Amino acid sequence: PTQAAAKPASPPPVQPPTPQTAPPAQPPSEWSKDVLAAIEWRRFEALVEALFAQAGFETRSQSHGPDGGVDIWLHSKNAEGPVAVVQCKHALGKNVGVTELREFLVVMTSSELKRGTYATTGTFTPSALRFARDNRINVLDGPNLLNLIYRRTPLQQKALLEAAYEGEYWRPTCARCGIKLVERTPSRGGGMF
């Protein structure tokens, strides 16, 4: 008797999209850390920019491409040119260390600015906090950012929520060209990317 030929193994089933590539059933209607977890990096920058605009600054940002370490330029009606810069880092669950703040200080110095803010959804290491204090860098981590938002009026909080959830807020944006990324299936099998 002859043996039946072995059947080739079938490819593994395609995994369902991760929460970052598909919108949640219903976005939260009020502020919490879940909002910061639901939005992608570009929406985080837009949120921080809206927060500074509410504080009275005229803001200028760059939607994509090399930013030279500056995500938002802050201008005042009482001064020519920028008065401060803001760097944003969407990094939930990650620490920002001295290295990142030292690079930001170089940007501030080369722009001849004495003030800057480093905003993150993550946290800062103790040494980064000391470095920031010694070099006049304002730091905003996730919890402090939320506290700042909670101090806004209900109308301002609603406007910030709208800025965070604008468009496809969950879909990552390409940092080079500013276009939303599209989930693809490899032509030779494997998981989606």
CNS distance restraints for C-alpha pairs under 8 A (distance, minus, plus):
assign (resid  11 and name CA) (resid 189 and name CA) 6.86 0.50 0.50
assign (resid  11 and name CA) (resid 190 and name CA) 7.56 0.50 0.50
assign (resid  12 and name CA) (resid 190 and name CA) 7.40 0.50 0.50
assign (resid  14 and name CA) (resid 190 and name CA) 7.71 0.50 0.50
assign (resid  14 and name CA) (resid 191 and name CA) 6.31 0.50 0.50
assign (resid  14 and name CA) (resid 192 and name CA) 7.36 0.50 0.50
assign (resid  15 and name CA) (resid 191 and name CA) 6.78 0.50 0.50
assign (resid  15 and name CA) (resid 192 and name CA) 7.43 0.50 0.50
assign (resid  17 and name CA) (resid  21 and name CA) 6.00 0.50 0.50
assign (resid  17 and name CA) (resid  22 and name CA) 6.37 0.50 0.50
assign (resid  17 and name CA) (resid 192 and name CA) 7.98 0.50 0.50
assign (resid  18 and name CA) (resid  22 and name CA) 6.65 0.50 0.50
assign (resid  19 and name CA) (resid  23 and name CA) 6.77 0.50 0.50
assign (resid  19 and name CA) (resid  24 and name CA) 6.86 0.50 0.50
assign (resid  19 and name CA) (resid 170 and name CA) 7.79 0.50 0.50
assign (resid  20 and name CA) (resid  38 and name CA) 7.38 0.50 0.50
assign (resid  20 and name CA) (resid  40 and name CA) 7.84 0.50 0.50
assign (resid  20 and name CA) (resid 170 and name CA) 5.40 0.50 0.50
assign (resid  20 and name CA) (resid 171 and name CA) 6.08 0.50 0.50
assign (resid  20 and name CA) (resid 172 and name CA) 7.53 0.50 0.50
assign (resid  21 and name CA) (resid 170 and name CA) 6.34 0.50 0.50
assign (resid  21 and name CA) (resid 171 and name CA) 5.27 0.50 0.50
assign (resid  21 and name CA) (resid 172 and name CA) 7.61 0.50 0.50
assign (resid  21 and name CA) (resid 183 and name CA) 7.18 0.50 0.50
assign (resid  22 and name CA) (resid 170 and name CA) 6.78 0.50 0.50
assign (resid  22 and name CA) (resid 171 and name CA) 7.14 0.50 0.50
assign (resid  23 and name CA) (resid 168 and name CA) 7.64 0.50 0.50
assign (resid  23 and name CA) (resid 170 and name CA) 5.95 0.50 0.50
assign (resid  23 and name CA) (resid 171 and name CA) 7.91 0.50 0.50
assign (resid  27 and name CA) (resid  35 and name CA) 7.98 0.50 0.50
assign (resid  27 and name CA) (resid 165 and name CA) 7.88 0.50 0.50
assign (resid  28 and name CA) (resid  34 and name CA) 7.65 0.50 0.50
assign (resid  28 and name CA) (resid  35 and name CA) 6.82 0.50 0.50
assign (resid  29 and name CA) (resid 161 and name CA) 7.91 0.50 0.50
assign (resid  30 and name CA) (resid 158 and name CA) 7.82 0.50 0.50
assign (resid  30 and name CA) (resid 161 and name CA) 7.46 0.50 0.50
assign (resid  31 and name CA) (resid  35 and name CA) 6.38 0.50 0.50
assign (resid  31 and name CA) (resid 146 and name CA) 7.52 0.50 0.50
assign (resid  31 and name CA) (resid 149 and name CA) 7.96 0.50 0.50
assign (resid  31 and name CA) (resid 150 and name CA) 7.72 0.50 0.50
assign (resid  31 and name CA) (resid 157 and name CA) 7.68 0.50 0.50
assign (resid  31 and name CA) (resid 161 and name CA) 7.25 0.50 0.50
assign (resid  32 and name CA) (resid  36 and name CA) 7.48 0.50 0.50
assign (resid  32 and name CA) (resid 146 and name CA) 7.11 0.50 0.50
assign (resid  33 and name CA) (resid  37 and name CA) 6.46 0.50 0.50
assign (resid  33 and name CA) (resid 142 and name CA) 7.49 0.50 0.50
assign (resid  33 and name CA) (resid 143 and name CA) 7.78 0.50 0.50
assign (resid  33 and name CA) (resid 146 and name CA) 7.42 0.50 0.50
assign (resid  34 and name CA) (resid  38 and name CA) 6.08 0.50 0.50
assign (resid  35 and name CA) (resid  39 and name CA) 6.45 0.50 0.50
assign (resid  35 and name CA) (resid 164 and name CA) 7.84 0.50 0.50
assign (resid  36 and name CA) (resid  44 and name CA) 7.32 0.50 0.50
assign (resid  36 and name CA) (resid  92 and name CA) 7.99 0.50 0.50
assign (resid  36 and name CA) (resid 121 and name CA) 6.67 0.50 0.50
assign (resid  36 and name CA) (resid 142 and name CA) 7.80 0.50 0.50
assign (resid  37 and name CA) (resid  92 and name CA) 6.92 0.50 0.50
assign (resid  38 and name CA) (resid 169 and name CA) 7.64 0.50 0.50
assign (resid  38 and name CA) (resid 170 and name CA) 6.06 0.50 0.50
assign (resid  39 and name CA) (resid  43 and name CA) 5.97 0.50 0.50
assign (resid  39 and name CA) (resid  44 and name CA) 6.57 0.50 0.50
assign (resid  39 and name CA) (resid 164 and name CA) 6.69 0.50 0.50
assign (resid  39 and name CA) (resid 165 and name CA) 7.07 0.50 0.50
assign (resid  39 and name CA) (resid 169 and name CA) 5.24 0.50 0.50
assign (resid  39 and name CA) (resid 170 and name CA) 5.06 0.50 0.50
assign (resid  40 and name CA) (resid  44 and name CA) 6.39 0.50 0.50
assign (resid  40 and name CA) (resid  90 and name CA) 7.46 0.50 0.50
assign (resid  40 and name CA) (resid 169 and name CA) 6.02 0.50 0.50
assign (resid  40 and name CA) (resid 170 and name CA) 5.45 0.50 0.50
assign (resid  40 and name CA) (resid 171 and name CA) 6.49 0.50 0.50
assign (resid  40 and name CA) (resid 172 and name CA) 5.50 0.50 0.50
assign (resid  40 and name CA) (resid 173 and name CA) 7.52 0.50 0.50
assign (resid  41 and name CA) (resid  45 and name CA) 6.41 0.50 0.50
assign (resid  41 and name CA) (resid  89 and name CA) 7.33 0.50 0.50
assign (resid  41 and name CA) (resid  90 and name CA) 5.23 0.50 0.50
assign (resid  41 and name CA) (resid 172 and name CA) 7.08 0.50 0.50
assign (resid  41 and name CA) (resid 173 and name CA) 7.53 0.50 0.50
assign (resid  42 and name CA) (resid  46 and name CA) 6.28 0.50 0.50
assign (resid  42 and name CA) (resid  63 and name CA) 7.57 0.50 0.50
assign (resid  42 and name CA) (resid 172 and name CA) 7.72 0.50 0.50
assign (resid  42 and name CA) (resid 173 and name CA) 6.58 0.50 0.50
assign (resid  43 and name CA) (resid  47 and name CA) 6.08 0.50 0.50
assign (resid  43 and name CA) (resid 163 and name CA) 7.16 0.50 0.50
assign (resid  43 and name CA) (resid 164 and name CA) 5.21 0.50 0.50
assign (resid  43 and name CA) (resid 165 and name CA) 7.21 0.50 0.50
assign (resid  43 and name CA) (resid 166 and name CA) 7.47 0.50 0.50
assign (resid  43 and name CA) (resid 169 and name CA) 6.13 0.50 0.50
assign (resid  44 and name CA) (resid  48 and name CA) 6.31 0.50 0.50
assign (resid  44 and name CA) (resid  88 and name CA) 7.62 0.50 0.50
assign (resid  44 and name CA) (resid  90 and name CA) 6.63 0.50 0.50
assign (resid  44 and name CA) (resid 164 and name CA) 6.48 0.50 0.50
assign (resid  45 and name CA) (resid  49 and name CA) 6.10 0.50 0.50
assign (resid  45 and name CA) (resid  71 and name CA) 7.26 0.50 0.50
assign (resid  45 and name CA) (resid  88 and name CA) 6.05 0.50 0.50
assign (resid  46 and name CA) (resid  50 and name CA) 6.12 0.50 0.50
assign (resid  46 and name CA) (resid 163 and name CA) 6.37 0.50 0.50
assign (resid  46 and name CA) (resid 164 and name CA) 6.77 0.50 0.50
assign (resid  47 and name CA) (resid  51 and name CA) 6.22 0.50 0.50
assign (resid  47 and name CA) (resid 160 and name CA) 6.09 0.50 0.50
assign (resid  47 and name CA) (resid 161 and name CA) 7.86 0.50 0.50
assign (resid  47 and name CA) (resid 163 and name CA) 5.64 0.50 0.50
assign (resid  47 and name CA) (resid 164 and name CA) 5.34 0.50 0.50
assign (resid  48 and name CA) (resid  52 and name CA) 6.40 0.50 0.50
assign (resid  48 and name CA) (resid  88 and name CA) 7.77 0.50 0.50
assign (resid  48 and name CA) (resid 119 and name CA) 7.72 0.50 0.50
assign (resid  49 and name CA) (resid  53 and name CA) 6.20 0.50 0.50
assign (resid  49 and name CA) (resid  59 and name CA) 6.60 0.50 0.50
assign (resid  49 and name CA) (resid  61 and name CA) 7.75 0.50 0.50
assign (resid  49 and name CA) (resid  72 and name CA) 6.72 0.50 0.50
assign (resid  50 and name CA) (resid  54 and name CA) 6.18 0.50 0.50
assign (resid  50 and name CA) (resid 160 and name CA) 6.50 0.50 0.50
assign (resid  50 and name CA) (resid 163 and name CA) 7.15 0.50 0.50
assign (resid  51 and name CA) (resid  55 and name CA) 6.51 0.50 0.50
assign (resid  51 and name CA) (resid 149 and name CA) 7.76 0.50 0.50
assign (resid  51 and name CA) (resid 160 and name CA) 6.99 0.50 0.50
assign (resid  52 and name CA) (resid  56 and name CA) 6.70 0.50 0.50
assign (resid  52 and name CA) (resid  57 and name CA) 5.83 0.50 0.50
assign (resid  52 and name CA) (resid  58 and name CA) 7.97 0.50 0.50
assign (resid  52 and name CA) (resid  59 and name CA) 7.32 0.50 0.50
assign (resid  52 and name CA) (resid  74 and name CA) 7.92 0.50 0.50
assign (resid  53 and name CA) (resid  57 and name CA) 4.90 0.50 0.50
assign (resid  53 and name CA) (resid  58 and name CA) 5.95 0.50 0.50
assign (resid  53 and name CA) (resid  59 and name CA) 6.27 0.50 0.50
assign (resid  54 and name CA) (resid 156 and name CA) 7.64 0.50 0.50
assign (resid  56 and name CA) (resid  76 and name CA) 7.85 0.50 0.50
assign (resid  57 and name CA) (resid  74 and name CA) 5.94 0.50 0.50
assign (resid  57 and name CA) (resid  75 and name CA) 5.71 0.50 0.50
assign (resid  57 and name CA) (resid  76 and name CA) 5.63 0.50 0.50
assign (resid  57 and name CA) (resid  77 and name CA) 7.93 0.50 0.50
assign (resid  58 and name CA) (resid  74 and name CA) 5.91 0.50 0.50
assign (resid  58 and name CA) (resid  75 and name CA) 4.95 0.50 0.50
assign (resid  58 and name CA) (resid  76 and name CA) 6.18 0.50 0.50
assign (resid  58 and name CA) (resid  77 and name CA) 7.70 0.50 0.50
assign (resid  59 and name CA) (resid  72 and name CA) 6.47 0.50 0.50
assign (resid  59 and name CA) (resid  73 and name CA) 5.72 0.50 0.50
assign (resid  59 and name CA) (resid  74 and name CA) 4.90 0.50 0.50
assign (resid  59 and name CA) (resid  75 and name CA) 6.16 0.50 0.50
assign (resid  60 and name CA) (resid  72 and name CA) 5.62 0.50 0.50
assign (resid  60 and name CA) (resid  73 and name CA) 5.12 0.50 0.50
assign (resid  60 and name CA) (resid  74 and name CA) 6.69 0.50 0.50
assign (resid  60 and name CA) (resid  75 and name CA) 7.99 0.50 0.50
assign (resid  61 and name CA) (resid  71 and name CA) 5.77 0.50 0.50
assign (resid  61 and name CA) (resid  72 and name CA) 4.51 0.50 0.50
assign (resid  61 and name CA) (resid  73 and name CA) 6.29 0.50 0.50
assign (resid  62 and name CA) (resid  67 and name CA) 6.93 0.50 0.50
assign (resid  62 and name CA) (resid  71 and name CA) 6.37 0.50 0.50
assign (resid  62 and name CA) (resid  72 and name CA) 7.19 0.50 0.50
assign (resid  63 and name CA) (resid 178 and name CA) 6.27 0.50 0.50
assign (resid  64 and name CA) (resid 174 and name CA) 7.54 0.50 0.50
assign (resid  64 and name CA) (resid 175 and name CA) 5.18 0.50 0.50
assign (resid  64 and name CA) (resid 176 and name CA) 5.63 0.50 0.50
assign (resid  64 and name CA) (resid 177 and name CA) 5.83 0.50 0.50
assign (resid  64 and name CA) (resid 178 and name CA) 4.96 0.50 0.50
assign (resid  65 and name CA) (resid 175 and name CA) 5.82 0.50 0.50
assign (resid  65 and name CA) (resid 176 and name CA) 4.44 0.50 0.50
assign (resid  65 and name CA) (resid 177 and name CA) 6.25 0.50 0.50
assign (resid  65 and name CA) (resid 178 and name CA) 7.51 0.50 0.50
assign (resid  66 and name CA) (resid 175 and name CA) 7.99 0.50 0.50
assign (resid  66 and name CA) (resid 176 and name CA) 7.22 0.50 0.50
assign (resid  67 and name CA) (resid  71 and name CA) 6.21 0.50 0.50
assign (resid  68 and name CA) (resid 107 and name CA) 7.53 0.50 0.50
assign (resid  69 and name CA) (resid  87 and name CA) 6.48 0.50 0.50
assign (resid  69 and name CA) (resid 103 and name CA) 7.73 0.50 0.50
assign (resid  69 and name CA) (resid 104 and name CA) 6.40 0.50 0.50
assign (resid  69 and name CA) (resid 107 and name CA) 6.38 0.50 0.50
assign (resid  70 and name CA) (resid  85 and name CA) 6.26 0.50 0.50
assign (resid  70 and name CA) (resid  86 and name CA) 5.96 0.50 0.50
assign (resid  70 and name CA) (resid  87 and name CA) 5.21 0.50 0.50
assign (resid  70 and name CA) (resid 107 and name CA) 7.54 0.50 0.50
assign (resid  71 and name CA) (resid  85 and name CA) 7.53 0.50 0.50
assign (resid  71 and name CA) (resid  86 and name CA) 5.83 0.50 0.50
assign (resid  71 and name CA) (resid  87 and name CA) 5.08 0.50 0.50
assign (resid  71 and name CA) (resid  88 and name CA) 6.36 0.50 0.50
assign (resid  72 and name CA) (resid  85 and name CA) 5.80 0.50 0.50
assign (resid  72 and name CA) (resid  86 and name CA) 4.99 0.50 0.50
assign (resid  72 and name CA) (resid  87 and name CA) 6.73 0.50 0.50
assign (resid  73 and name CA) (resid  82 and name CA) 6.06 0.50 0.50
assign (resid  73 and name CA) (resid  83 and name CA) 7.83 0.50 0.50
assign (resid  73 and name CA) (resid  84 and name CA) 6.29 0.50 0.50
assign (resid  73 and name CA) (resid  85 and name CA) 4.73 0.50 0.50
assign (resid  73 and name CA) (resid  86 and name CA) 6.45 0.50 0.50
assign (resid  74 and name CA) (resid  82 and name CA) 5.44 0.50 0.50
assign (resid  74 and name CA) (resid  83 and name CA) 5.84 0.50 0.50
assign (resid  74 and name CA) (resid  84 and name CA) 5.13 0.50 0.50
assign (resid  74 and name CA) (resid  85 and name CA) 5.75 0.50 0.50
assign (resid  74 and name CA) (resid  86 and name CA) 7.57 0.50 0.50
assign (resid  75 and name CA) (resid  79 and name CA) 7.35 0.50 0.50
assign (resid  75 and name CA) (resid  80 and name CA) 7.75 0.50 0.50
assign (resid  75 and name CA) (resid  81 and name CA) 6.43 0.50 0.50
assign (resid  75 and name CA) (resid  82 and name CA) 4.56 0.50 0.50
assign (resid  75 and name CA) (resid  83 and name CA) 5.43 0.50 0.50
assign (resid  75 and name CA) (resid  84 and name CA) 7.11 0.50 0.50
assign (resid  76 and name CA) (resid  80 and name CA) 7.61 0.50 0.50
assign (resid  76 and name CA) (resid  82 and name CA) 7.25 0.50 0.50
assign (resid  76 and name CA) (resid  83 and name CA) 6.61 0.50 0.50
assign (resid  79 and name CA) (resid  83 and name CA) 7.28 0.50 0.50
assign (resid  82 and name CA) (resid 113 and name CA) 7.93 0.50 0.50
assign (resid  83 and name CA) (resid 113 and name CA) 6.49 0.50 0.50
assign (resid  83 and name CA) (resid 114 and name CA) 7.98 0.50 0.50
assign (resid  83 and name CA) (resid 115 and name CA) 7.12 0.50 0.50
assign (resid  84 and name CA) (resid 108 and name CA) 7.92 0.50 0.50
assign (resid  84 and name CA) (resid 113 and name CA) 6.04 0.50 0.50
assign (resid  84 and name CA) (resid 114 and name CA) 7.17 0.50 0.50
assign (resid  84 and name CA) (resid 115 and name CA) 4.98 0.50 0.50
assign (resid  84 and name CA) (resid 116 and name CA) 5.11 0.50 0.50
assign (resid  84 and name CA) (resid 117 and name CA) 7.75 0.50 0.50
assign (resid  85 and name CA) (resid 108 and name CA) 7.16 0.50 0.50
assign (resid  85 and name CA) (resid 113 and name CA) 7.82 0.50 0.50
assign (resid  85 and name CA) (resid 115 and name CA) 6.98 0.50 0.50
assign (resid  85 and name CA) (resid 116 and name CA) 4.81 0.50 0.50
assign (resid  85 and name CA) (resid 117 and name CA) 6.41 0.50 0.50
assign (resid  86 and name CA) (resid 116 and name CA) 5.69 0.50 0.50
assign (resid  86 and name CA) (resid 117 and name CA) 4.72 0.50 0.50
assign (resid  86 and name CA) (resid 118 and name CA) 5.74 0.50 0.50
assign (resid  86 and name CA) (resid 119 and name CA) 7.22 0.50 0.50
assign (resid  87 and name CA) (resid 104 and name CA) 7.49 0.50 0.50
assign (resid  87 and name CA) (resid 117 and name CA) 6.44 0.50 0.50
assign (resid  87 and name CA) (resid 118 and name CA) 4.88 0.50 0.50
assign (resid  87 and name CA) (resid 119 and name CA) 6.18 0.50 0.50
assign (resid  88 and name CA) (resid 118 and name CA) 6.02 0.50 0.50
assign (resid  88 and name CA) (resid 119 and name CA) 4.79 0.50 0.50
assign (resid  88 and name CA) (resid 120 and name CA) 5.73 0.50 0.50
assign (resid  89 and name CA) (resid 118 and name CA) 7.84 0.50 0.50
assign (resid  89 and name CA) (resid 119 and name CA) 6.27 0.50 0.50
assign (resid  89 and name CA) (resid 120 and name CA) 4.66 0.50 0.50
assign (resid  89 and name CA) (resid 121 and name CA) 6.83 0.50 0.50
assign (resid  90 and name CA) (resid 120 and name CA) 5.57 0.50 0.50
assign (resid  90 and name CA) (resid 121 and name CA) 5.29 0.50 0.50
assign (resid  90 and name CA) (resid 122 and name CA) 7.16 0.50 0.50
assign (resid  91 and name CA) (resid  95 and name CA) 7.80 0.50 0.50
assign (resid  91 and name CA) (resid 120 and name CA) 6.46 0.50 0.50
assign (resid  91 and name CA) (resid 121 and name CA) 5.49 0.50 0.50
assign (resid  91 and name CA) (resid 122 and name CA) 5.13 0.50 0.50
assign (resid  92 and name CA) (resid 120 and name CA) 7.96 0.50 0.50
assign (resid  92 and name CA) (resid 121 and name CA) 5.19 0.50 0.50
assign (resid  92 and name CA) (resid 122 and name CA) 4.55 0.50 0.50
assign (resid  93 and name CA) (resid 121 and name CA) 7.82 0.50 0.50
assign (resid  93 and name CA) (resid 122 and name CA) 5.26 0.50 0.50
assign (resid  93 and name CA) (resid 123 and name CA) 7.34 0.50 0.50
assign (resid  94 and name CA) (resid 122 and name CA) 5.09 0.50 0.50
assign (resid  94 and name CA) (resid 123 and name CA) 6.40 0.50 0.50
assign (resid  95 and name CA) (resid 122 and name CA) 5.84 0.50 0.50
assign (resid  95 and name CA) (resid 123 and name CA) 4.85 0.50 0.50
assign (resid  95 and name CA) (resid 124 and name CA) 5.14 0.50 0.50
assign (resid  95 and name CA) (resid 125 and name CA) 6.00 0.50 0.50
assign (resid  96 and name CA) (resid 100 and name CA) 6.55 0.50 0.50
assign (resid  96 and name CA) (resid 101 and name CA) 7.83 0.50 0.50
assign (resid  96 and name CA) (resid 120 and name CA) 7.90 0.50 0.50
assign (resid  96 and name CA) (resid 122 and name CA) 7.20 0.50 0.50
assign (resid  96 and name CA) (resid 123 and name CA) 6.12 0.50 0.50
assign (resid  96 and name CA) (resid 124 and name CA) 4.70 0.50 0.50
assign (resid  96 and name CA) (resid 125 and name CA) 6.20 0.50 0.50
assign (resid  96 and name CA) (resid 128 and name CA) 7.12 0.50 0.50
assign (resid  97 and name CA) (resid 101 and name CA) 6.77 0.50 0.50
assign (resid  97 and name CA) (resid 124 and name CA) 6.12 0.50 0.50
assign (resid  97 and name CA) (resid 125 and name CA) 5.47 0.50 0.50
assign (resid  97 and name CA) (resid 127 and name CA) 7.13 0.50 0.50
assign (resid  97 and name CA) (resid 128 and name CA) 5.03 0.50 0.50
assign (resid  98 and name CA) (resid 102 and name CA) 5.89 0.50 0.50
assign (resid  98 and name CA) (resid 125 and name CA) 7.70 0.50 0.50
assign (resid  98 and name CA) (resid 127 and name CA) 6.42 0.50 0.50
assign (resid  98 and name CA) (resid 128 and name CA) 4.43 0.50 0.50
assign (resid  98 and name CA) (resid 131 and name CA) 6.67 0.50 0.50
assign (resid  99 and name CA) (resid 103 and name CA) 6.31 0.50 0.50
assign (resid 100 and name CA) (resid 104 and name CA) 6.30 0.50 0.50
assign (resid 101 and name CA) (resid 105 and name CA) 6.12 0.50 0.50
assign (resid 101 and name CA) (resid 118 and name CA) 7.64 0.50 0.50
assign (resid 101 and name CA) (resid 128 and name CA) 6.88 0.50 0.50
assign (resid 101 and name CA) (resid 131 and name CA) 7.54 0.50 0.50
assign (resid 101 and name CA) (resid 132 and name CA) 7.01 0.50 0.50
assign (resid 102 and name CA) (resid 106 and name CA) 6.43 0.50 0.50
assign (resid 103 and name CA) (resid 107 and name CA) 6.60 0.50 0.50
assign (resid 104 and name CA) (resid 108 and name CA) 6.32 0.50 0.50
assign (resid 104 and name CA) (resid 118 and name CA) 7.94 0.50 0.50
assign (resid 105 and name CA) (resid 109 and name CA) 6.04 0.50 0.50
assign (resid 105 and name CA) (resid 135 and name CA) 7.63 0.50 0.50
assign (resid 105 and name CA) (resid 137 and name CA) 7.81 0.50 0.50
assign (resid 106 and name CA) (resid 110 and name CA) 6.02 0.50 0.50
assign (resid 107 and name CA) (resid 111 and name CA) 6.11 0.50 0.50
assign (resid 108 and name CA) (resid 112 and name CA) 6.12 0.50 0.50
assign (resid 108 and name CA) (resid 113 and name CA) 5.11 0.50 0.50
assign (resid 108 and name CA) (resid 114 and name CA) 6.73 0.50 0.50
assign (resid 108 and name CA) (resid 115 and name CA) 7.26 0.50 0.50
assign (resid 108 and name CA) (resid 116 and name CA) 6.79 0.50 0.50
assign (resid 109 and name CA) (resid 113 and name CA) 5.92 0.50 0.50
assign (resid 109 and name CA) (resid 114 and name CA) 7.29 0.50 0.50
assign (resid 114 and name CA) (resid 136 and name CA) 7.15 0.50 0.50
assign (resid 115 and name CA) (resid 136 and name CA) 6.28 0.50 0.50
assign (resid 115 and name CA) (resid 137 and name CA) 6.27 0.50 0.50
assign (resid 115 and name CA) (resid 138 and name CA) 7.67 0.50 0.50
assign (resid 116 and name CA) (resid 136 and name CA) 7.37 0.50 0.50
assign (resid 116 and name CA) (resid 137 and name CA) 5.20 0.50 0.50
assign (resid 116 and name CA) (resid 138 and name CA) 6.11 0.50 0.50
assign (resid 117 and name CA) (resid 137 and name CA) 5.63 0.50 0.50
assign (resid 117 and name CA) (resid 138 and name CA) 4.49 0.50 0.50
assign (resid 117 and name CA) (resid 139 and name CA) 5.62 0.50 0.50
assign (resid 117 and name CA) (resid 140 and name CA) 7.26 0.50 0.50
assign (resid 118 and name CA) (resid 137 and name CA) 7.11 0.50 0.50
assign (resid 118 and name CA) (resid 138 and name CA) 6.33 0.50 0.50
assign (resid 118 and name CA) (resid 139 and name CA) 4.98 0.50 0.50
assign (resid 118 and name CA) (resid 140 and name CA) 6.21 0.50 0.50
assign (resid 119 and name CA) (resid 139 and name CA) 5.97 0.50 0.50
assign (resid 119 and name CA) (resid 140 and name CA) 4.57 0.50 0.50
assign (resid 119 and name CA) (resid 141 and name CA) 5.94 0.50 0.50
assign (resid 119 and name CA) (resid 145 and name CA) 7.87 0.50 0.50
assign (resid 120 and name CA) (resid 140 and name CA) 6.23 0.50 0.50
assign (resid 120 and name CA) (resid 141 and name CA) 4.96 0.50 0.50
assign (resid 120 and name CA) (resid 142 and name CA) 6.10 0.50 0.50
assign (resid 121 and name CA) (resid 141 and name CA) 5.62 0.50 0.50
assign (resid 121 and name CA) (resid 142 and name CA) 4.19 0.50 0.50
assign (resid 121 and name CA) (resid 143 and name CA) 7.98 0.50 0.50
assign (resid 121 and name CA) (resid 145 and name CA) 7.99 0.50 0.50
assign (resid 122 and name CA) (resid 141 and name CA) 5.77 0.50 0.50
assign (resid 122 and name CA) (resid 142 and name CA) 5.60 0.50 0.50
assign (resid 123 and name CA) (resid 141 and name CA) 5.13 0.50 0.50
assign (resid 123 and name CA) (resid 142 and name CA) 6.70 0.50 0.50
assign (resid 124 and name CA) (resid 128 and name CA) 5.91 0.50 0.50
assign (resid 124 and name CA) (resid 129 and name CA) 6.28 0.50 0.50
assign (resid 124 and name CA) (resid 141 and name CA) 6.91 0.50 0.50
assign (resid 125 and name CA) (resid 129 and name CA) 6.35 0.50 0.50
assign (resid 126 and name CA) (resid 130 and name CA) 6.40 0.50 0.50
assign (resid 127 and name CA) (resid 131 and name CA) 6.17 0.50 0.50
assign (resid 128 and name CA) (resid 132 and name CA) 6.05 0.50 0.50
assign (resid 129 and name CA) (resid 133 and name CA) 6.18 0.50 0.50
assign (resid 129 and name CA) (resid 139 and name CA) 7.61 0.50 0.50
assign (resid 130 and name CA) (resid 134 and name CA) 6.18 0.50 0.50
assign (resid 131 and name CA) (resid 135 and name CA) 6.18 0.50 0.50
assign (resid 132 and name CA) (resid 136 and name CA) 5.96 0.50 0.50
assign (resid 132 and name CA) (resid 137 and name CA) 4.67 0.50 0.50
assign (resid 132 and name CA) (resid 138 and name CA) 6.66 0.50 0.50
assign (resid 132 and name CA) (resid 139 and name CA) 7.01 0.50 0.50
assign (resid 133 and name CA) (resid 137 and name CA) 6.27 0.50 0.50
assign (resid 133 and name CA) (resid 138 and name CA) 7.51 0.50 0.50
assign (resid 140 and name CA) (resid 144 and name CA) 5.70 0.50 0.50
assign (resid 140 and name CA) (resid 145 and name CA) 5.65 0.50 0.50
assign (resid 141 and name CA) (resid 145 and name CA) 5.90 0.50 0.50
assign (resid 142 and name CA) (resid 146 and name CA) 6.26 0.50 0.50
assign (resid 143 and name CA) (resid 147 and name CA) 6.25 0.50 0.50
assign (resid 144 and name CA) (resid 148 and name CA) 6.17 0.50 0.50
assign (resid 145 and name CA) (resid 149 and name CA) 6.32 0.50 0.50
assign (resid 146 and name CA) (resid 150 and name CA) 6.10 0.50 0.50
assign (resid 147 and name CA) (resid 151 and name CA) 6.44 0.50 0.50
assign (resid 148 and name CA) (resid 152 and name CA) 6.99 0.50 0.50
assign (resid 149 and name CA) (resid 157 and name CA) 6.37 0.50 0.50
assign (resid 150 and name CA) (resid 157 and name CA) 7.25 0.50 0.50
assign (resid 152 and name CA) (resid 156 and name CA) 5.75 0.50 0.50
assign (resid 152 and name CA) (resid 157 and name CA) 5.93 0.50 0.50
assign (resid 153 and name CA) (resid 157 and name CA) 6.14 0.50 0.50
assign (resid 154 and name CA) (resid 158 and name CA) 6.17 0.50 0.50
assign (resid 155 and name CA) (resid 159 and name CA) 6.35 0.50 0.50
assign (resid 156 and name CA) (resid 160 and name CA) 6.23 0.50 0.50
assign (resid 157 and name CA) (resid 161 and name CA) 6.16 0.50 0.50
assign (resid 158 and name CA) (resid 162 and name CA) 6.23 0.50 0.50
assign (resid 159 and name CA) (resid 163 and name CA) 6.29 0.50 0.50
assign (resid 160 and name CA) (resid 164 and name CA) 6.24 0.50 0.50
assign (resid 161 and name CA) (resid 165 and name CA) 6.16 0.50 0.50
assign (resid 162 and name CA) (resid 166 and name CA) 5.86 0.50 0.50
assign (resid 164 and name CA) (resid 169 and name CA) 6.93 0.50 0.50
assign (resid 165 and name CA) (resid 169 and name CA) 5.24 0.50 0.50
assign (resid 171 and name CA) (resid 180 and name CA) 6.41 0.50 0.50
assign (resid 171 and name CA) (resid 181 and name CA) 6.69 0.50 0.50
assign (resid 172 and name CA) (resid 180 and name CA) 5.90 0.50 0.50
assign (resid 172 and name CA) (resid 181 and name CA) 5.76 0.50 0.50
assign (resid 173 and name CA) (resid 178 and name CA) 5.75 0.50 0.50
assign (resid 173 and name CA) (resid 179 and name CA) 5.61 0.50 0.50
assign (resid 173 and name CA) (resid 180 and name CA) 4.30 0.50 0.50
assign (resid 173 and name CA) (resid 181 and name CA) 5.70 0.50 0.50
assign (resid 174 and name CA) (resid 178 and name CA) 5.04 0.50 0.50
assign (resid 174 and name CA) (resid 179 and name CA) 5.48 0.50 0.50
assign (resid 174 and name CA) (resid 180 and name CA) 6.01 0.50 0.50
assign (resid 174 and name CA) (resid 181 and name CA) 6.16 0.50 0.50
assign (resid 183 and name CA) (resid 192 and name CA) 6.70 0.50 0.50
assign (resid 183 and name CA) (resid 193 and name CA) 5.69 0.50 0.50
assign (resid 184 and name CA) (resid 192 and name CA) 5.58 0.50 0.50
assign (resid 184 and name CA) (resid 193 and name CA) 5.43 0.50 0.50
assign (resid 185 and name CA) (resid 189 and name CA) 7.32 0.50 0.50
assign (resid 185 and name CA) (resid 190 and name CA) 7.45 0.50 0.50
assign (resid 185 and name CA) (resid 191 and name CA) 6.72 0.50 0.50
assign (resid 185 and name CA) (resid 192 and name CA) 4.60 0.50 0.50
assign (resid 185 and name CA) (resid 193 and name CA) 6.51 0.50 0.50
assign (resid 186 and name CA) (resid 190 and name CA) 6.14 0.50 0.50
assign (resid 186 and name CA) (resid 191 and name CA) 7.10 0.50 0.50
assign (resid 186 and name CA) (resid 192 and name CA) 6.52 0.50 0.50
assign (resid 186 and name CA) (resid 193 and name CA) 7.63 0.50 0.50
